[in-house]
């Protein structure tokens, strides 16, 4: 009996050279190493970034193995029952569905967070924002903190783990996002450490706060259609910052002026080309000690100001 790993290729890059990805393998003959090699080649043709890492990550998740364990089981034969759901995951990843949506998990600051299409997928750049907050806390400890646009809760929950004595509020306009954040609090053993509330930016937050922190939408509306297909799976609400990408940042800065106590800090993520404009927004609003800090790639990413 034979079975096929067959994935129809939608129109687009690679469609002319690979109308159908089809490998017929005798039942009982396909093993982990063969599948990794063939799927890596397929992902390369479909312009999937880091193709081997992607299939290894899918396999690790699907087979409930660590990636190192895959290497120790290269000769393991996959059953048809194991192959069937894997075919669907490979097909969807080739079409641009993010790996994190297929596995339901994303790593951030050494922790695994549950994610869904309702929330922005955590990205390494945001770790630079968390680092800035942790370092500043060593100098001026934060007792009352609000995370604005919390999404999956990565910022609020990471800070809660490091600051057990802090009172932390997390706000999001999306009930679906707040549900994901609440589940992550349970998953990480931090339920009750963060209070989640629904609302627009700082509107439901009762100050004064020592720290307002946020990863707001900061992409210009006209740029969004040209983003990678993976990024376009993120909720538009978490991406669109208006015509110049700064609408929500302006509103955040204005609201922080009212919600921060004297000497309180505002920290937020921004686009790599927005440093000068964001610095001016903070200066005009009356903030002092303004800093624009880079991410690990050396690009402007974090804006900091003190009330």
C-alpha positions as CSV (number, residue, x, y, z in Angstrom):
1,X,0.0,0.0,0.0
2,X,1.4,3.4,-0.9
3,X,0.5,6.9,0.4
4,X,1.5,10.3,-0.7
5,X,2.8,13.5,0.9
6,X,0.9,15.7,-1.6
7,X,0.4,19.4,-1.2
8,X,-1.3,21.6,-3.8
9,X,0.7,24.8,-4.5
10,X,-1.3,28.0,-4.7
11,X,-0.5,30.5,-7.4
12,X,2.6,32.5,-6.6
13,X,6.3,32.1,-6.2
14,X,7.5,28.7,-7.3
15,X,4.1,27.7,-8.9
16,X,5.6,27.3,-12.4
17,X,8.5,25.1,-11.3
18,X,6.6,23.2,-8.7
19,X,2.9,22.9,-9.6
20,X,2.5,20.0,-7.1
21,X,4.8,18.8,-4.4
22,X,4.3,15.1,-4.5
23,X,6.5,12.4,-3.1
24,X,5.1,8.8,-3.3
25,X,6.7,6.7,-0.5
26,X,5.9,3.1,0.2
27,X,4.0,2.8,3.5
28,X,6.4,2.0,6.2
29,X,9.4,3.5,4.4
30,X,9.3,7.2,5.3
31,X,11.4,8.1,8.3
32,X,12.2,11.4,10.1
33,X,15.4,12.1,8.2
34,X,13.7,11.6,4.8
35,X,10.8,13.8,5.7
36,X,13.1,16.6,7.0
37,X,15.1,16.5,3.8
38,X,12.2,16.5,1.4
39,X,10.2,19.1,3.3
40,X,13.2,21.4,3.6
41,X,13.6,21.3,-0.2
42,X,9.8,22.0,-0.6
43,X,10.0,24.9,1.9
44,X,13.0,26.4,0.0
45,X,11.0,26.4,-3.2
46,X,8.1,28.1,-1.4
47,X,10.5,30.8,0.1
48,X,9.9,29.8,3.7
49,X,12.6,31.3,5.9
50,X,14.9,28.9,7.7
51,X,13.2,25.9,6.0
52,X,15.0,23.1,7.9
53,X,14.4,24.8,11.2
54,X,10.7,25.1,10.3
55,X,10.1,21.4,9.5
56,X,12.1,20.4,12.6
57,X,10.1,22.6,14.8
58,X,6.8,21.3,13.3
59,X,8.0,17.7,13.8
60,X,9.1,18.4,17.4
61,X,5.7,19.8,18.2
62,X,3.8,17.2,16.4
63,X,5.7,14.2,17.8
64,X,6.2,15.8,21.2
65,X,10.0,15.5,21.0
66,X,12.8,18.0,21.6
67,X,14.7,18.9,18.4
68,X,17.7,17.0,19.7
69,X,15.6,13.9,20.1
70,X,14.7,14.1,16.4
71,X,18.4,13.7,15.6
72,X,18.5,10.6,17.8
73,X,15.5,9.1,16.0
74,X,16.3,9.9,12.4
75,X,15.5,6.3,11.4
76,X,12.2,6.3,13.1
77,X,9.4,5.3,10.7
78,X,6.4,7.6,10.7
79,X,3.0,6.0,10.5
80,X,0.2,7.2,8.3
81,X,-1.6,8.4,11.4
82,X,1.4,10.6,12.2
83,X,1.8,11.7,8.6
84,X,-1.8,12.8,8.0
85,X,-1.9,15.9,10.3
86,X,1.7,16.7,9.5
87,X,0.8,17.1,5.8
88,X,-1.8,19.7,6.7
89,X,0.7,21.7,8.8
90,X,3.3,21.6,6.1
91,X,0.7,22.8,3.5
92,X,-0.4,25.7,5.7
93,X,3.2,26.7,6.6
94,X,4.1,26.8,2.9
95,X,1.1,29.1,2.3
96,X,2.5,31.6,4.9
97,X,0.7,30.6,8.1
98,X,3.2,31.4,10.9
99,X,4.8,28.5,12.6
100,X,3.6,29.9,16.0
101,X,0.0,29.7,14.8
102,X,0.5,26.0,13.8
103,X,2.1,25.1,17.1
104,X,0.1,27.5,19.3
105,X,3.2,28.6,21.1
106,X,5.8,31.3,20.9
107,X,9.0,31.8,23.0
108,X,9.6,35.2,24.6
109,X,12.3,36.0,27.2
110,X,12.9,32.3,28.0
111,X,9.2,31.4,28.5
112,X,6.7,29.8,26.2
113,X,3.5,31.7,25.6
114,X,0.3,30.5,24.0
115,X,-0.6,32.5,20.9
116,X,-3.5,32.6,18.4
117,X,-4.5,34.7,15.4
118,X,-6.1,37.1,17.9
119,X,-2.7,38.3,19.2
120,X,0.5,39.7,17.8
121,X,3.2,37.0,17.6
122,X,6.0,37.9,20.1
123,X,9.1,39.0,18.5
124,X,12.7,39.4,19.7
125,X,12.6,43.1,19.3
126,X,10.2,43.4,22.1
127,X,12.7,41.8,24.5
128,X,14.7,45.0,24.2
129,X,11.8,46.9,25.7
130,X,11.5,44.5,28.6
131,X,15.3,44.7,29.1
132,X,15.1,48.5,29.3
133,X,12.3,48.3,32.0
134,X,14.2,45.7,34.0
135,X,17.4,47.8,34.0
136,X,15.6,51.0,35.0
137,X,13.8,49.2,37.8
138,X,17.2,48.6,39.4
139,X,17.6,52.3,39.7
140,X,14.0,53.5,40.3
141,X,11.9,50.5,41.5
142,X,8.4,50.4,39.9
143,X,5.5,49.6,42.2
144,X,2.5,50.3,40.0
145,X,2.8,49.3,36.3
146,X,0.4,49.3,33.4
147,X,1.1,47.4,30.1
148,X,-0.9,49.0,27.3
149,X,-2.1,46.8,24.4
150,X,-1.0,43.6,26.3
151,X,-2.0,41.1,23.5
152,X,-0.8,37.7,24.7
153,X,0.5,39.3,27.9
154,X,4.2,38.8,27.2
155,X,5.3,42.1,28.7
156,X,3.1,42.2,31.7
157,X,3.7,38.5,32.6
158,X,7.4,38.7,32.1
159,X,7.6,41.7,34.4
160,X,5.4,40.0,36.9
161,X,7.8,37.1,37.1
162,X,10.7,39.4,37.7
163,X,8.8,41.8,40.0
164,X,6.7,39.8,42.4
165,X,5.9,42.8,44.6
166,X,4.7,45.1,41.8
167,X,1.1,45.8,41.1
168,X,0.6,45.2,37.4
169,X,-2.3,46.1,35.2
170,X,-2.6,44.9,31.6
171,X,-5.0,46.6,29.1
172,X,-6.2,45.5,25.7
173,X,-9.1,46.5,23.5
174,X,-9.6,43.0,22.2
175,X,-11.6,40.5,24.5
176,X,-10.1,37.6,22.4
177,X,-6.5,38.9,23.2
178,X,-7.3,39.2,26.9
179,X,-8.6,35.6,26.9
180,X,-5.2,34.4,25.5
181,X,-3.3,36.6,28.0
182,X,-5.4,35.1,30.9
183,X,-4.6,31.6,29.7
184,X,-0.9,32.4,29.6
185,X,-1.1,33.7,33.2
186,X,-2.5,30.3,34.2
187,X,0.1,28.4,32.1
188,X,3.0,30.3,33.7
189,X,1.7,30.1,37.2
190,X,1.1,33.8,37.3
191,X,-2.6,33.9,37.7
192,X,-3.6,36.7,40.0
193,X,-0.2,38.5,39.6
194,X,-1.6,40.6,36.7
195,X,-5.0,42.2,36.4
196,X,-6.4,42.2,32.9
197,X,-8.9,44.8,31.8
198,X,-10.6,45.6,28.5
199,X,-10.3,49.1,27.1
200,X,-8.6,51.5,24.6
201,X,-5.1,52.4,25.6
202,X,-5.0,54.0,29.0
203,X,-8.7,54.8,29.3
204,X,-9.6,52.1,31.9
205,X,-6.4,52.6,33.9
206,X,-6.6,54.5,37.2
207,X,-3.3,56.2,37.9
208,X,-0.9,57.2,39.2
209,X,1.6,54.7,37.8
210,X,5.3,54.5,38.1
211,X,5.7,52.9,34.6
212,X,3.6,52.9,31.5
213,X,4.9,50.3,29.1
214,X,3.6,49.3,25.7
215,X,4.2,47.7,22.3
216,X,1.6,49.8,20.4
217,X,0.7,49.5,16.7
218,X,3.3,51.6,14.9
219,X,3.2,50.5,11.2
220,X,2.0,53.1,8.6
221,X,-1.3,51.9,7.1
222,X,0.0,52.0,3.5
223,X,3.0,49.8,4.4
224,X,0.9,46.9,5.7
225,X,-0.1,45.3,2.4
226,X,3.6,45.0,1.6
227,X,4.6,43.2,4.8
228,X,5.6,39.5,4.7
229,X,2.8,37.0,4.5
230,X,3.6,35.8,7.9
231,X,3.2,39.2,9.5
232,X,0.0,39.8,7.7
233,X,-1.5,37.0,9.8
234,X,-1.2,39.2,12.8
235,X,-4.3,41.1,13.8
236,X,-4.6,44.4,11.9
237,X,-5.5,46.1,15.1
238,X,-2.1,45.3,16.5
239,X,-0.2,46.6,13.4
240,X,-1.9,49.7,12.0
241,X,-0.6,52.9,13.5
242,X,-2.4,55.2,11.1
243,X,-1.1,57.2,8.1
244,X,2.4,57.8,9.5
245,X,2.4,54.9,12.0
246,X,2.4,57.3,15.0
247,X,-1.3,57.9,15.7
248,X,-1.5,55.4,18.6
249,X,1.9,56.6,19.9
250,X,0.8,60.2,20.1
251,X,-2.3,59.1,22.0
252,X,-0.3,56.9,24.3
253,X,2.1,59.7,25.1
254,X,-0.7,62.1,25.8
255,X,-2.5,59.6,28.0
256,X,0.7,58.8,29.9
257,X,1.1,62.4,30.9
258,X,-2.1,62.1,32.8
259,X,-1.7,58.6,34.3
260,X,2.0,58.7,35.4
261,X,2.9,60.0,38.8
262,X,5.7,62.6,39.2
263,X,8.9,61.1,38.0
264,X,7.1,58.2,36.4
265,X,8.5,56.5,33.2
266,X,7.0,55.8,29.8
267,X,8.6,53.1,27.7
268,X,7.4,51.8,24.4
269,X,8.4,50.0,21.2
270,X,8.5,51.9,17.9
271,X,9.6,51.5,14.3
272,X,13.2,51.6,13.4
273,X,12.8,54.8,11.3
274,X,10.7,56.7,13.9
275,X,13.3,57.7,16.5
276,X,13.6,61.4,15.6
277,X,9.9,61.9,15.3
278,X,9.1,60.0,18.5
279,X,11.7,61.9,20.4
280,X,10.1,65.1,19.3
281,X,6.6,63.9,20.4
282,X,8.0,63.1,23.9
283,X,9.8,66.4,24.1
284,X,6.7,68.4,23.1
285,X,4.6,66.5,25.7
286,X,7.0,67.7,28.4
287,X,8.9,64.4,29.0
288,X,12.6,64.6,30.2
289,X,15.5,62.2,30.2
290,X,14.4,61.1,26.7
291,X,16.3,58.2,25.2
292,X,15.9,56.2,22.0
293,X,17.5,52.8,22.4
294,X,18.4,50.1,19.8
295,X,17.4,46.5,19.7
296,X,19.8,43.6,19.3
297,X,20.1,44.4,15.6
298,X,21.3,47.9,16.4
299,X,18.1,49.5,15.1
300,X,16.1,52.2,16.9
301,X,13.4,50.3,18.8
302,X,12.7,51.6,22.3
303,X,11.6,55.1,23.3
304,X,11.9,56.2,26.9
305,X,10.9,59.3,28.7
306,X,10.3,60.5,32.3
307,X,7.4,62.7,33.4
